[in-house]
Amino acid sequence: MQSQLKNLSLLKLEMQPSNIALLSIDVPDNAVNWLPEHFFRELNDVLEYLKTDLPSGLVITSAKKQCFIQGFDLDCFQNKTADELKQYSAFAQQVLTSLANLTIPTLSAINGNCFGVGLEIALACDYRFVSDKQSLNLALPQVLSGILPFAGGTQRLAQCIGLRNATPLLLSGRKISHNEALKLGLVDKIVPVPRLLALSYQWIKQRQNNVPPLKKNPLSLTIKKLENSHYLRHKYLERAETKIWLKEFGHYPAIKKIIDVLKETDFDIALQQEQNAFVELFQTEESQVLIKLKRTQRAMRLQYRHISNKVQDVKHVSILGSGYMGAGIAYLTANAQIPVRIKDIQPIEIQKALHTCYALMRDAVANKEMAYGEMIQRMNLISGGERLVSMQQTDFIMEAVYENLALKQQILQESERFYSEKAIFATNTSTCHIQDIASVARHPERVIGFHYLSPLTKRKIVEIIPHKTTSDQVIATAVHFAIQQGRIPMLVSDTEGFFVNRVLIPYLLEAIECVVDGEAIEFIDRSLQEFGFQIGPLSMIDDMGLDMIVKSNFAMVSELGERFRLPKNISLLVQNERKGRKNKRGFYLYDSNGERSQEDKSIYHVMEVIPRNDLESEEIVRRCLLRMINEACWCLQDNVISSTDEGDVASVFAMAFPEFRGGIYAYIDKIGAKEIVKQLRKHTELYGSRFEPCDWLLERA
């Protein structure tokens, strides 16, 4: 059969017993299926062939063991004209319509992550079976790249699970588990991994014998019919648009376009609108910067792949220290399905750490990020105790005690005496130099720095800091471990503050300076959110803990200069125990569940300031942004990072910088060094030397 279908490089068609056709997707030289431009041409050839000699059924699956389809390679569209983009979208829609119109039962056997075009293909099939892999997720995440599904996905998702279920998934790009997908009706069955294909064939064979199809919920069918009412559809989508606009401030044009396409009830007209919207969105600046961010994320996860044959999965982790950060690292490690043991000299602290892990997992269950059974399984991977154990099993040691160089050095020496000399020692620090910690090691080449960011579950970046003699293999394993934990690894130099804190702290301190100058807390946060930040700077301080910023400040001022000096009234906040979410008192008040409730107006009295609100929103944004921009340029001057593209990703996923603006360095390029220097000099006259531009900016201006 393969010989009759020439030039198939991505697809393999085989006949199974009972005249069932199996179509396997396998992108060569790739660990996962990123579909290239010619995929739809090959799929069309296969479908045309099947029409000439119809089998009794068709099963589509992936030849990759860990993935169904990861997505579509958007780079192939970069040099296409608007007409070419529209033609491609129309052709992709036509191919999937041909798949949907086959007169035989069709089934997608989904054996791993199913994203983007992959889910559009699955939606064009009659049925969808998924394996019971815990890590399997499904999503239409195109909105995160500033576009929308271009092969009919907007319409088929709404047809499959109803408008009310489809809209939030399309507008957020959120990944859902196989369990949630089953509840929504997006998939028809969850089956054991080894039996996925066998049960798929069995189902097709039953359909040959006129066995009734899987039962659909009559209530959901009624709701879908009501949603096709022009009036009700428009009312619901208008409310959704208002809600999204208030949250996103109209910064994401893809959201508006998706809603407009969903308003159309005629399937063929909606497909044409989808084509037009895809072309228009792909050519926007927002889409181009978002696509570049996604491309850089993938590249960061592929670092050191050239020596991946020397890197193995981390099999057992020992965490030394049971504070909030140690507990958070244990949680991430258990989520990666790696056994982890927390060691601390205080039994009560270990109990707190285990409770923190449980609370984080319980929240994940409540947010539908994992099933209850998965939570129990992952909690069973976490243990704790007062003694060093697991001598032979541990291959990765994570030190997570408080910021004290002598203590970290002591723990490193104890670990080298107890654990295998092949084990990697990673130190989680935000203020100590890795070179100083490693200076007492017998095997300094096996020591590396990790900097997880707080709140750990929300900030995806982890900074990985090798020192001068850290081996390449250790660096590669550290990068791989971060990926196992679901983090985005970023290599940075062993300098004070590393990258994220060094750029972020001046921005946060300037927000406090605005409070000192009489600006209202909520107004400051709102101003930066309207610019596009996911969270306001004062809210972010509450999440991090003001005490942590103050503790690290002395070293930053000592090494980086007076521009890191704390605002004059900040000591009053520290004395007043304003630790934010940790003790439910910061710039905002927090309820018993730790949820932010309202601005704490008593803070003005504590800081001895009177809110006057003299500044416009744009002036507050400019002050805070200029501090961040200037320090980002300092980091380039001091060679803290090697890639501005990676700096853009870190600014978005660690500093909440507006994603649609492409990141901090993309924004710097857009504004231009000349204008930035002009504004910095103006602000130096107004507010002092902390705004003086760095040499790197001056040279480019």
Secondary structure, DSSP 8 states (H G I E B T S, - for coil): -GGGSTT-SSEEEEEEGGGEEEEEE--TT-SS-EE-TTHHHHHHHHHHHHHHS--SEEEEEESSSSEEE-EE-GGGGTT--HHHHHHHHHHHHHHHHHHHT-SS-EEEEE-SEEETHHHHHHHTSSEEEEE--TT-EEE-GGGGGT---SSSHHHHHHHHH-HHHHHHHHHH---EEHHHHHHHTS-SEEE-GGGHHHHHHHHHHHHHTT-------HHHHHHHHHHTSHHHHHHHHHHHHHHHHHHHTT--HHHHHHHHHHH---HHHHHHHHHHHHHHHHTSHHHHHHHHHHHHHHHHHTTTGGGGGG------EEEE--SHHHHHHHHHHHHTT--EEEE-S-HHHHHHHHHHHHHHHHHHHHTTSS-HHHHHHHHTTEEEESS---TTT--EEEE---S-HHHHHHHHHHHHHHS-TTSEEEEE-SSS-HHHHHTT-S-GGGEEEEEE-SSTTT--EEEEEE-TT--HHHHHHHHHHHHHTT-EEEE--S-TTTTHHHHHHHHHHHHHHHHHTT--HHHHHHHHHHHT-SS-HHHHHHHH-HHHHHHHHHHHHHHH-GGG---TTHHHHHHTT--BTTTTBSSEEE-TTS-EEEE-THHHHHHT------S-HHHHHHHHHHHHHHHHHHHHHTT--S-HHHHHHHHHHHH---GGGT-HHHHHHHH-HHHHHHHHHHHHHHH-GGG---HHHHHH-
